[in-house]
Amino acid sequence: MSASTFWFLAVGAGAATTHMLVFALTQHLMWPELANALGFVVAFFVSFAGHRLLSFKDAGTSVATSLVRFASTAIAGFVSNELVFMLLLRALHWPALVALALALVLAAGQTYVLSRFWAFRR
Protein backbone atom coordinates (compact mmCIF):
# COMPACT_ATOMS: atom_id res chain seq x y z
CA MET A 1 0.00 0.00 0.00
CA SER A 2 1.38 3.40 -0.94
CA ALA A 3 1.70 6.19 1.60
CA SER A 4 -0.88 8.20 -0.35
CA THR A 5 -3.39 5.36 -0.16
CA PHE A 6 -2.71 4.86 3.56
CA TRP A 7 -3.24 8.55 4.30
CA PHE A 8 -6.32 8.68 2.08
CA LEU A 9 -7.87 5.83 4.08
CA ALA A 10 -6.82 7.36 7.43
CA VAL A 11 -8.08 10.84 6.57
CA GLY A 12 -11.25 9.37 5.07
CA ALA A 13 -11.87 7.35 8.23
CA GLY A 14 -11.38 10.47 10.34
CA ALA A 15 -13.72 12.50 8.15
CA ALA A 16 -16.32 9.70 8.11
CA THR A 17 -16.13 9.43 11.89
CA THR A 18 -16.58 13.19 12.16
CA HIS A 19 -19.55 13.03 9.76
CA MET A 20 -21.20 10.20 11.71
CA LEU A 21 -20.57 11.88 15.07
CA VAL A 22 -22.15 15.15 13.95
CA PHE A 23 -25.05 13.15 12.49
CA ALA A 24 -25.52 11.14 15.69
CA LEU A 25 -25.48 14.29 17.83
CA THR A 26 -27.94 16.23 15.66
CA GLN A 27 -30.32 13.70 14.09
CA HIS A 28 -32.82 14.08 16.93
CA LEU A 29 -32.94 17.86 16.36
CA MET A 30 -33.75 17.84 12.62
CA TRP A 31 -34.65 15.65 9.67
CA PRO A 32 -32.04 12.92 9.15
CA GLU A 33 -31.26 14.28 5.67
CA LEU A 34 -30.38 17.68 7.18
CA ALA A 35 -28.28 16.08 9.93
CA ASN A 36 -26.45 14.20 7.15
CA ALA A 37 -25.82 17.50 5.33
CA LEU A 38 -24.53 19.13 8.52
CA GLY A 39 -22.21 16.18 9.11
CA PHE A 40 -20.94 16.54 5.55
CA VAL A 41 -20.18 20.25 5.97
CA VAL A 42 -18.18 19.71 9.18
CA ALA A 43 -16.37 16.65 7.79
CA PHE A 44 -15.54 18.51 4.56
CA PHE A 45 -13.00 20.69 6.38
CA VAL A 46 -11.43 17.70 8.14
CA SER A 47 -11.23 15.90 4.82
CA PHE A 48 -9.79 18.75 2.76
CA ALA A 49 -7.10 19.63 5.30
CA GLY A 50 -6.08 16.02 5.78
CA HIS A 51 -6.01 15.19 2.09
CA ARG A 52 -4.12 18.33 1.15
CA LEU A 53 -1.53 17.94 3.92
CA LEU A 54 -1.21 14.14 4.00
CA SER A 55 -2.85 12.12 1.21
CA PHE A 56 -1.90 14.37 -1.69
CA LYS A 57 0.88 16.50 -0.20
CA ASP A 58 2.71 16.39 -3.52
CA ALA A 59 -0.27 17.84 -5.40
CA GLY A 60 0.64 19.81 -8.48
CA THR A 61 -2.15 22.32 -7.90
CA SER A 62 -2.41 25.39 -5.70
CA VAL A 63 -4.37 25.22 -2.45
CA ALA A 64 -7.09 27.42 -3.98
CA THR A 65 -7.38 25.24 -7.09
CA SER A 66 -7.41 22.08 -4.98
CA LEU A 67 -10.08 23.57 -2.70
CA VAL A 68 -12.41 24.42 -5.58
CA ARG A 69 -11.86 21.06 -7.24
CA PHE A 70 -12.17 19.15 -3.97
CA ALA A 71 -15.37 21.02 -3.11
CA SER A 72 -16.81 19.92 -6.46
CA THR A 73 -15.63 16.37 -5.81
CA ALA A 74 -17.00 16.37 -2.27
CA ILE A 75 -20.37 17.77 -3.35
CA ALA A 76 -20.66 15.06 -6.01
CA GLY A 77 -19.83 12.50 -3.32
CA PHE A 78 -22.39 14.03 -0.98
CA VAL A 79 -25.11 13.89 -3.65
CA SER A 80 -24.39 10.17 -4.08
CA ASN A 81 -24.28 9.76 -0.30
CA GLU A 82 -27.60 11.55 0.25
CA LEU A 83 -29.38 9.61 -2.50
CA VAL A 84 -28.20 6.25 -1.14
CA PHE A 85 -28.93 7.37 2.42
CA MET A 86 -32.49 8.43 1.55
CA LEU A 87 -33.14 5.20 -0.36
CA LEU A 88 -31.93 3.03 2.49
CA LEU A 89 -33.59 5.13 5.21
CA ARG A 90 -36.92 6.01 3.61
CA ALA A 91 -37.60 3.24 1.07
CA LEU A 92 -35.94 0.28 2.77
CA HIS A 93 -36.42 1.50 6.37
CA TRP A 94 -32.86 0.78 7.49
CA PRO A 95 -31.67 2.26 10.79
CA ALA A 96 -30.27 5.74 10.18
CA LEU A 97 -26.68 5.09 11.31
CA VAL A 98 -26.43 1.87 9.29
CA ALA A 99 -27.83 3.62 6.20
CA LEU A 100 -25.38 6.49 6.66
CA ALA A 101 -22.40 4.15 7.13
CA LEU A 102 -23.12 2.33 3.86
CA ALA A 103 -23.76 5.59 2.01
CA LEU A 104 -20.42 6.95 3.24
CA VAL A 105 -18.54 3.86 2.09
CA LEU A 106 -20.06 4.01 -1.39
CA ALA A 107 -19.35 7.72 -1.77
CA ALA A 108 -15.74 7.25 -0.59
CA GLY A 109 -14.75 5.28 -3.68
CA GLN A 110 -16.09 7.98 -5.97
CA THR A 111 -14.34 10.66 -3.93
CA TYR A 112 -11.00 8.83 -4.06
CA VAL A 113 -11.00 8.53 -7.84
CA LEU A 114 -11.99 12.17 -8.40
CA SER A 115 -9.53 13.40 -5.75
CA ARG A 116 -6.59 11.37 -7.00
CA PHE A 117 -6.96 12.11 -10.67
CA TRP A 118 -8.46 15.59 -10.66
CA ALA A 119 -8.74 17.62 -7.43
CA PHE A 120 -5.17 16.92 -6.29
CA ARG A 121 -3.71 15.95 -9.65
CA ARG A 122 -0.04 15.12 -9.49
Secondary structure per residue as TSV (DSSP state, phi and psi in degrees):
chain	resnum	aa	ss	phi	psi
A	1	M	-	360.0	132.4
A	2	S	-	-75.3	160.6
A	3	A	H	-61.5	-39.3
A	4	S	H	-61.2	-42.4
A	5	T	H	-67.2	-43.1
A	6	F	H	-57.0	-50.9
A	7	W	H	-65.8	-36.3
A	8	F	H	-59.4	-46.4
A	9	L	H	-64.7	-42.3
A	10	A	H	-65.9	-46.8
A	11	V	H	-65.0	-43.4
A	12	G	H	-59.8	-41.4
A	13	A	H	-64.2	-40.7
A	14	G	H	-64.3	-43.1
A	15	A	H	-67.2	-40.9
A	16	A	H	-64.8	-39.4
A	17	T	H	-64.1	-42.8
A	18	T	H	-59.5	-47.7
A	19	H	H	-57.3	-49.0
A	20	M	H	-67.5	-35.9
A	21	L	H	-65.4	-46.7
A	22	V	H	-60.7	-43.6
A	23	F	H	-58.7	-49.7
A	24	A	H	-61.4	-36.4
A	25	L	H	-77.2	-21.1
A	26	T	H	-115.5	-10.4
A	27	Q	T	-61.9	-26.9
A	28	H	T	-79.8	-9.5
A	29	L	T	-97.5	-13.6
A	30	M	S	-156.5	174.6
A	31	W	-	-58.7	144.2
A	32	P	H	-56.3	-35.6
A	33	E	H	-64.4	-35.7
A	34	L	H	-73.4	-38.1
A	35	A	H	-63.1	-36.6
A	36	N	H	-63.2	-44.2
A	37	A	H	-63.3	-41.6
A	38	L	H	-63.7	-42.8
A	39	G	H	-59.5	-40.6
A	40	F	H	-60.9	-47.2
A	41	V	H	-60.7	-45.7
A	42	V	H	-65.2	-46.4
A	43	A	H	-67.1	-25.4
A	44	F	H	-55.9	-44.8
A	45	F	H	-69.6	-37.2
A	46	V	H	-61.4	-46.3
A	47	S	H	-65.4	-49.0
A	48	F	H	-61.5	-48.2
A	49	A	H	-60.8	-45.8
A	50	G	H	-65.2	-43.4
A	51	H	I	-68.1	-40.3
A	52	R	I	-67.1	-40.9
A	53	L	I	-86.3	-24.3
A	54	L	I	-121.7	-59.3
A	55	S	I	-65.9	-42.9
A	56	F	T	-127.1	46.5
A	57	K	T	-64.6	-18.1
A	58	D	T	-98.8	23.9
A	59	A	-	-56.2	141.9
A	60	G	S	-93.7	19.6
A	61	T	S	-121.4	157.7
A	62	S	-	-70.9	163.7
A	63	V	H	-59.9	-42.7
A	64	A	H	-63.1	-44.8
A	65	T	H	-63.7	-45.0
A	66	S	H	-61.4	-40.0
A	67	L	H	-62.5	-46.8
A	68	V	H	-63.4	-45.7
A	69	R	H	-65.9	-42.7
A	70	F	H	-66.5	-37.3
A	71	A	H	-59.7	-43.2
A	72	S	H	-62.5	-44.6
A	73	T	H	-61.7	-46.9
A	74	A	H	-65.0	-40.0
A	75	I	H	-64.8	-41.4
A	76	A	H	-60.9	-42.0
A	77	G	H	-63.7	-39.7
A	78	F	H	-66.5	-39.0
A	79	V	H	-59.5	-45.6
A	80	S	H	-61.0	-46.4
A	81	N	H	-57.2	-49.3
A	82	E	H	-65.7	-39.3
A	83	L	H	-64.5	-46.0
A	84	V	H	-65.0	-43.9
A	85	F	H	-57.9	-48.4
A	86	M	H	-63.9	-40.8
A	87	L	I	-61.0	-49.6
A	88	L	I	-66.9	-40.8
A	89	L	I	-74.2	-51.6
A	90	R	I	-86.8	-43.4
A	91	A	I	-85.3	-39.2
A	92	L	S	-102.7	-5.3
A	93	H	-	59.3	37.8
A	94	W	-	-73.7	155.9
A	95	P	-	-61.2	143.9
A	96	A	H	-57.2	-46.6
A	97	L	H	-67.7	-34.6
A	98	V	H	-68.3	-44.1
A	99	A	H	-61.2	-43.1
A	100	L	H	-65.0	-43.1
A	101	A	H	-58.9	-46.4
A	102	L	H	-66.2	-41.1
A	103	A	H	-61.7	-39.2
A	104	L	H	-65.8	-40.4
A	105	V	H	-64.1	-44.3
A	106	L	H	-65.5	-40.3
A	107	A	H	-70.5	-26.4
A	108	A	H	-63.2	-39.5
A	109	G	H	-61.8	-45.5
A	110	Q	H	-61.3	-43.6
A	111	T	H	-64.3	-39.3
A	112	Y	H	-61.3	-49.6
A	113	V	H	-60.7	-47.2
A	114	L	H	-67.8	-35.7
A	115	S	I	-68.1	-47.3
A	116	R	I	-64.2	-43.3
A	117	F	I	-102.4	-2.6
A	118	W	I	-137.7	-62.5
A	119	A	I	-61.0	-42.7
A	120	F	T	-117.5	40.3
A	121	R	-	-49.5	138.0
A	122	R	-	-96.2	360.0
